[in-house]
Amino acid sequence: MASSRGILLHRSRGSMNRLIALLCLSATIAVAQIGTSTLTGRVTDASGATVPNVTVRVVQKSTNFTQTATTNTDGLYRVLSLQPGEYRVTFEAAGFKKGLNDAVNLRTGDTLALDIAMQVGQLTESVEVTGSAQALETETSATGTVVTGSVLYDLPLFQRFINSTLNVVPGMTTNGYAYGGSLGNYHLAGSRAGAIGIFEDGVNGNDQQGGTETTKPILNSVAEVKVITTLPPAEYGHSAGGVISAVKKSGTNELHALASMYGRTRRMQHRLFFDRLRTSDPTPGRPNGVPVFFMMPDANISGPVIIPKVYDGRNTTFFFFGFQRLHEKKVAQVDSSV
């Protein structure tokens, strides 16, 4: 009797573990839909009639990760939750030549319409099609700007805050002094301060009290940042005054690494005209030169998970590790009475 109870308990725990894992996976997929891209379109034949049951394969070039969809009776297809990057898209159906578009570039939050007209023939034959960028976004009412992480990384942003992306976005104004460490004095398209939402891989990063303090992702780990200025989609709740959506990098089939040092010192900063006679060393009574000294070493490494003679994760499993540290010194005058 005791042994049967032990078996039953073991099976119950195993079922519970599988249920928890399934729920966690479902939650991860639901969250990841914010900030990712969508590919949609219509498949027709040469006469313009819709073609159902066409197999659409979307392959990310850097990882060979593949997602598949099938057109419905109206010839429509839709592929969700695609990471930013370059893709290869193929269209296959019995009685038609294979359609191929090898240059599909998706950006953060895109909903790209990719239509194709299939040609009668054999599947062993293929027809390469090309698509141009849309002059006007027709799949969503939201307007915004996308900046790649590499561009932000090359800009001299103070302490590498991704919130500083707002400084290169049309329609942004500030109320007094504003910097990337907080969203308190930024306004998008005339909205009030404190109403800008920030999302990191689909997770809201605003503090729940004032809304101006936010999470601060490591800049060298960010793939793209999209700033939505007007009419944010419904999935971006808590964001009446615009959205900053950051999507982080993932590993690829190639090993990549980066290391750098970024900062500001007194010797690197020019002086104002009337500061030319002052000493270069700050003192408690006279904080000359640069009021803030900081250095930021950072590094990252990414690639496929490979355990020699045990596991080869190319095309399936990847890793990304990022590091960033802030060394900061400040000189300020403090008056006190005894």
Backbone torsions as a table, in degrees:
resi	resn	phi	psi	omega
1	MET	NA	-40.1	-179.3
2	ALA	-66.6	-38.4	-178.6
3	SER	-67.8	-38.7	178.8
4	SER	-65.8	-36.1	176.1
5	ARG	-64.0	-40.2	178.9
6	GLY	-63.4	-40.1	178.1
7	ILE	-64.9	-42.8	180.0
8	LEU	-63.2	-42.4	180.0
9	LEU	-64.6	-41.2	179.9
10	HIS	-63.3	-42.7	179.0
11	ARG	-65.3	-38.1	179.8
12	SER	-64.5	-42.3	178.7
13	ARG	-65.5	-39.0	178.0
14	GLY	-63.0	-42.1	178.2
15	SER	-65.0	-40.7	179.2
16	MET	-64.4	-40.9	178.5
17	ASN	-62.3	-41.7	178.6
18	ARG	-66.3	-37.6	178.9
19	LEU	-65.3	-43.7	179.2
20	ILE	-62.9	-42.4	179.3
21	ALA	-62.9	-40.1	179.0
22	LEU	-65.0	-42.0	179.2
23	LEU	-65.0	-41.1	178.9
24	CYS	-63.8	-41.2	178.2
25	LEU	-63.9	-42.5	179.1
26	SER	-62.7	-42.5	179.3
27	ALA	-64.2	-38.9	179.5
28	THR	-64.0	-43.2	179.5
29	ILE	-64.3	-41.4	-178.9
30	ALA	-64.5	-41.9	179.8
31	VAL	-66.9	-39.3	-173.7
32	ALA	-66.9	-14.6	179.9
33	GLN	-69.7	-20.2	176.5
34	ILE	-82.6	125.0	179.2
35	GLY	93.0	-13.5	176.8
36	THR	-89.1	-178.2	-174.6
37	SER	-113.8	163.4	-179.7
38	THR	-130.3	136.2	175.7
39	LEU	-113.8	128.0	-177.2
40	THR	-141.6	166.2	178.7
41	GLY	167.9	-175.8	-179.2
42	ARG	-127.8	138.3	178.6
43	VAL	-109.6	127.1	-180.0
44	THR	-129.5	169.8	172.5
45	ASP	-96.8	-172.4	-175.7
46	ALA	-63.7	-25.9	-179.3
47	SER	-86.1	-8.3	-179.2
48	GLY	98.8	-3.3	178.0
49	ALA	-74.4	143.4	-178.5
50	THR	-71.2	149.9	-178.5
51	VAL	-118.6	112.0	177.8
52	PRO	-84.1	168.6	174.7
53	ASN	58.4	33.5	173.8
54	VAL	-87.9	129.5	178.1
55	THR	-84.0	120.7	-179.4
56	VAL	-109.5	120.2	178.8
57	ARG	-113.7	127.2	-179.6
58	VAL	-114.6	116.8	-174.3
59	VAL	-117.6	122.9	174.4
60	GLN	-77.1	124.3	-170.9
61	LYS	-65.5	-36.6	-173.5
62	SER	-75.5	-22.0	-177.0
63	THR	-124.5	-12.0	-173.8
64	ASN	62.9	17.5	175.2
65	PHE	-69.3	131.8	-171.6
66	THR	-119.6	135.3	170.6
67	GLN	-123.1	143.3	-173.7
68	THR	-124.5	141.9	175.5
69	ALA	-139.8	164.2	179.1
70	THR	-129.8	136.3	-179.4
71	THR	-70.2	146.6	178.7
72	ASN	-86.7	-167.9	-177.1
73	THR	-65.5	-20.4	177.7
74	ASP	-93.8	6.9	-179.9
75	GLY	76.2	14.7	-176.9
76	LEU	-96.4	146.4	174.3
77	TYR	-138.0	161.9	-179.7
78	ARG	-155.0	125.0	179.4
79	VAL	-119.1	122.2	-173.3
80	LEU	-104.4	168.0	169.2
81	SER	58.0	48.5	176.8
82	LEU	-95.9	132.5	177.2
83	GLN	-73.3	152.6	176.7
84	PRO	-58.8	143.5	178.4
85	GLY	149.1	-171.5	-179.6
86	GLU	-95.5	140.7	-175.3
87	TYR	-132.4	155.8	171.2
88	ARG	-114.3	126.4	-176.7
89	VAL	-119.1	128.2	177.6
90	THR	-120.5	149.2	178.8
91	PHE	-125.8	124.2	-177.4
92	GLU	-131.2	134.4	176.4
93	ALA	-155.4	146.5	179.8
94	ALA	-62.0	133.5	179.1
95	GLY	87.3	0.7	-179.2
96	PHE	-128.7	151.4	172.5
97	LYS	-67.5	150.4	178.1
98	LYS	-69.6	131.1	175.8
99	GLY	-95.7	140.7	-176.4
100	LEU	-138.3	129.8	170.0
101	ASN	-125.2	111.0	-172.4
102	ASP	-99.2	10.2	-175.0
103	ALA	-139.2	57.0	177.6
104	VAL	-99.1	117.0	-178.1
105	ASN	-109.9	116.0	-179.2
106	LEU	-105.3	138.0	176.6
107	ARG	-112.1	168.0	-177.1
108	THR	-57.3	127.4	176.6
109	GLY	77.1	5.5	-179.8
110	ASP	-67.4	146.1	163.7
111	THR	-124.0	93.0	-170.2
112	LEU	-94.9	128.8	176.8
113	ALA	-92.9	118.9	-179.4
114	LEU	-126.0	101.5	179.4
115	ASP	-97.5	157.5	179.0
116	ILE	-149.9	144.5	174.0
117	ALA	-107.5	113.0	-177.1
118	MET	-76.4	149.4	178.0
119	GLN	-111.2	140.7	-179.4
120	VAL	-65.6	135.5	179.8
121	GLY	165.8	-161.1	-178.9
122	GLN	-99.4	152.0	178.6
123	LEU	-63.7	-23.9	178.9
124	THR	-70.1	-17.4	175.6
125	GLU	-93.5	151.7	-179.4
126	SER	-136.6	150.7	177.5
127	VAL	-126.2	122.4	179.7
128	GLU	-89.0	128.6	179.5
129	VAL	-115.3	151.9	178.1
130	THR	-122.7	147.0	178.8
131	GLY	-127.8	142.1	178.9
132	SER	-98.3	159.3	178.9
133	ALA	-65.6	144.6	-179.2
134	GLN	-71.7	132.1	177.1
135	ALA	-70.7	-28.2	-179.2
136	LEU	-140.9	131.3	178.0
137	GLU	-71.8	117.3	-176.5
138	THR	-108.3	-10.7	-175.6
139	GLU	-89.2	-12.5	-179.6
140	THR	-148.7	153.2	-179.3
141	SER	-87.9	-8.5	-176.5
142	ALA	-73.2	145.4	174.9
143	THR	-122.1	146.4	-178.0
144	GLY	-175.4	-173.6	-176.9
145	THR	-131.7	137.0	177.4
146	VAL	-111.1	130.7	177.2
147	VAL	-124.6	130.2	179.8
148	THR	-74.7	153.6	-180.0
149	GLY	-63.5	-32.8	179.2
150	SER	-65.5	-35.8	176.7
151	VAL	-66.5	-45.6	178.6
152	LEU	-62.4	-37.6	-178.0
153	TYR	-65.2	-31.1	-179.5
154	ASP	-83.8	-14.7	179.5
155	LEU	-81.2	148.5	178.9
156	PRO	-79.8	65.3	-178.9
157	LEU	-79.1	134.8	-179.4
158	PHE	-61.7	116.4	178.5
159	GLN	54.3	25.3	170.6
160	ARG	54.3	44.7	175.8
161	PHE	-82.3	128.8	178.7
162	ILE	-70.7	-19.9	176.1
163	ASN	-61.9	-19.3	177.9
164	SER	-67.5	-7.7	172.5
165	THR	-56.1	-28.5	180.0
166	LEU	-58.7	-26.0	-177.0
167	ASN	-71.4	-14.1	179.9
168	VAL	-112.3	14.8	-176.7
169	VAL	-104.3	129.3	174.5
170	PRO	-61.6	143.6	178.4
171	GLY	90.1	3.2	-179.4
172	MET	-94.6	133.9	174.0
173	THR	-130.8	161.4	179.3
174	THR	-125.2	152.2	175.7
175	ASN	-110.3	92.8	-175.8
176	GLY	79.9	-149.0	-176.8
177	TYR	-78.6	129.9	178.3
178	ALA	-136.0	137.6	176.9
179	TYR	-143.0	167.1	-170.3
180	GLY	-68.7	-11.1	-180.0
181	GLY	-72.0	-14.6	-179.2
182	SER	-151.7	157.7	179.1
183	LEU	-104.4	13.3	-170.4
184	GLY	-61.9	-35.1	-174.6
185	ASN	-111.4	15.3	177.5
186	TYR	-94.1	143.3	175.6
187	HIS	-132.7	132.7	176.6
188	LEU	-111.6	123.3	176.7
189	ALA	52.9	39.3	176.1
190	GLY	80.9	6.5	-179.9
191	SER	-74.6	165.1	-179.9
192	ARG	-76.4	160.6	178.1
193	ALA	-69.4	153.2	178.3
194	GLY	79.7	8.2	-177.3
195	ALA	-110.8	7.0	179.6
196	ILE	-87.7	128.9	178.4
197	GLY	-98.2	146.4	176.5
198	ILE	-123.4	134.2	-179.0
199	PHE	-125.4	133.6	176.7
200	GLU	-116.3	108.7	-174.8
201	ASP	52.2	41.0	175.8
202	GLY	88.0	-5.0	-178.0
203	VAL	-101.7	128.8	-179.7
204	ASN	-65.4	132.5	-174.8
205	GLY	-117.1	14.0	176.9
206	ASN	-82.1	148.0	172.1
207	ASP	-71.4	149.4	-170.8
208	GLN	-84.3	-0.6	-178.6
209	GLN	-100.4	-61.7	-177.9
210	GLY	-102.1	-23.1	178.2
211	GLY	82.1	-1.2	-176.8
212	THR	-98.1	-28.5	176.4
213	GLU	-85.1	140.3	-171.8
214	THR	-138.5	168.5	169.1
215	THR	-67.5	155.0	-176.7
216	LYS	-129.7	89.1	-178.7
217	PRO	-63.0	152.2	174.9
218	ILE	-67.0	125.9	-171.4
219	LEU	-64.9	-36.0	-177.7
220	ASN	-71.9	-6.3	177.9
221	SER	-101.9	2.4	-176.4
222	VAL	-95.0	126.5	178.5
223	ALA	-82.2	-48.9	-179.1
224	GLU	-151.0	154.8	173.9
225	VAL	-129.3	126.5	176.8
226	LYS	-113.8	130.3	176.2
227	VAL	-108.7	114.5	177.6
228	ILE	-93.5	118.5	-173.5
229	THR	-92.6	-34.9	-177.4
230	THR	-136.2	149.1	174.7
231	LEU	50.2	61.1	177.7
232	PRO	-61.4	143.0	177.3
233	PRO	-61.5	165.1	-173.6
234	ALA	-62.9	-28.2	-177.2
235	GLU	-69.1	-16.0	178.0
236	TYR	-94.5	75.9	176.6
237	GLY	-72.7	171.6	177.9
238	HIS	63.0	22.8	-171.0
239	SER	-140.3	70.8	-178.5
240	ALA	-76.2	-18.6	-174.8
241	GLY	-113.7	26.3	-179.6
242	GLY	113.5	168.8	-174.3
243	VAL	-138.7	137.8	166.2
244	ILE	-111.1	117.1	-178.2
245	SER	-117.2	114.0	180.0
246	ALA	-105.5	130.3	175.6
247	VAL	-113.8	125.0	-176.0
248	LYS	-86.3	162.1	-179.0
249	LYS	-73.1	160.7	170.9
250	SER	-131.3	165.0	178.2
251	GLY	-68.8	162.3	177.4
252	THR	-128.7	-173.9	179.4
253	ASN	-75.3	-6.2	178.0
254	GLU	-113.2	147.2	178.7
255	LEU	-82.3	127.1	179.0
256	HIS	-129.5	147.0	177.7
257	ALA	-147.2	153.4	-178.4
258	LEU	-148.6	144.7	174.3
259	ALA	-150.3	138.1	-179.3
260	SER	-157.1	169.4	175.5
261	MET	-131.9	128.6	-176.9
262	TYR	-133.6	142.4	179.1
263	GLY	174.5	-167.0	-178.5
264	ARG	-149.0	130.9	177.5
265	THR	-126.4	171.0	179.7
266	ARG	-63.3	-37.6	-178.1
267	ARG	-71.8	-17.8	-179.8
268	MET	-93.1	-7.0	-173.6
269	GLN	-107.0	133.5	177.9
270	HIS	-73.0	159.0	179.6
271	ARG	-103.1	156.2	171.4
272	LEU	-74.9	161.8	-175.2
273	PHE	-56.9	-45.3	-175.5
274	PHE	-80.8	1.2	177.0
275	ASP	-95.4	2.4	-171.1
276	ARG	-66.8	-23.5	-178.4
277	LEU	-96.4	0.6	-177.5
278	ARG	-86.7	156.9	176.8
279	THR	-71.0	154.0	-178.5
280	SER	-85.3	-9.5	-178.5
281	ASP	-97.7	118.4	178.3
282	PRO	-63.9	142.9	174.6
283	THR	-127.1	158.2	-178.5
284	PRO	-54.9	-33.2	-179.5
285	GLY	-88.3	-21.0	-176.8
286	ARG	-137.5	86.7	-179.0
287	PRO	-75.3	77.4	-178.5
288	ASN	-80.5	173.6	177.7
289	GLY	67.2	-148.6	-178.6
290	VAL	-77.5	126.6	-178.8
291	PRO	-70.0	-18.8	-177.4
292	VAL	-129.3	128.2	172.6
293	PHE	-111.0	128.5	176.7
294	PHE	-150.1	150.1	172.4
295	MET	-134.2	140.7	-176.3
296	MET	-130.6	93.4	170.7
297	PRO	-74.8	141.7	178.3
298	ASP	-150.1	158.7	-179.2
299	ALA	-160.6	160.1	170.7
300	ASN	-152.3	161.8	176.7
301	ILE	-149.8	140.9	-177.9
302	SER	-151.3	160.3	178.4
303	GLY	164.0	-171.5	178.1
304	PRO	-79.3	151.3	176.0
305	VAL	-81.3	112.3	-179.0
306	ILE	-128.9	121.7	173.0
307	ILE	-113.7	109.1	-174.2
308	PRO	-51.8	132.0	177.7
309	LYS	64.9	5.6	179.9
310	VAL	-122.3	-49.8	-173.0
311	TYR	-152.4	135.5	175.1
312	ASP	-119.5	107.4	-174.1
313	GLY	-93.8	10.9	177.1
314	ARG	-61.8	136.7	-177.7
315	ASN	75.2	-4.2	-176.9
316	THR	-133.3	-46.1	-171.9
317	THR	-129.4	131.0	-175.6
318	PHE	-136.0	162.7	177.0
319	PHE	-133.9	155.4	173.5
320	PHE	-146.3	129.3	178.2
321	PHE	-129.0	127.8	178.7
322	GLY	-124.1	147.1	-178.6
323	PHE	-137.0	139.5	175.5
324	GLN	-154.9	137.3	-179.3
325	ARG	-137.7	145.0	-179.6
326	LEU	-111.6	121.9	170.7
327	HIS	-108.3	117.4	-172.6
328	GLU	-135.3	138.1	173.5
329	LYS	-130.5	138.0	179.3
330	LYS	-127.1	145.1	174.4
331	VAL	-118.9	125.5	-178.6
332	ALA	-141.6	149.6	178.0
333	GLN	-90.5	131.9	-179.8
334	VAL	-123.5	122.2	177.3
335	ASP	-103.3	133.8	178.0
336	SER	-144.1	154.4	179.2
337	SER	-119.4	146.3	-179.3
338	VAL	-113.9	NA	NA
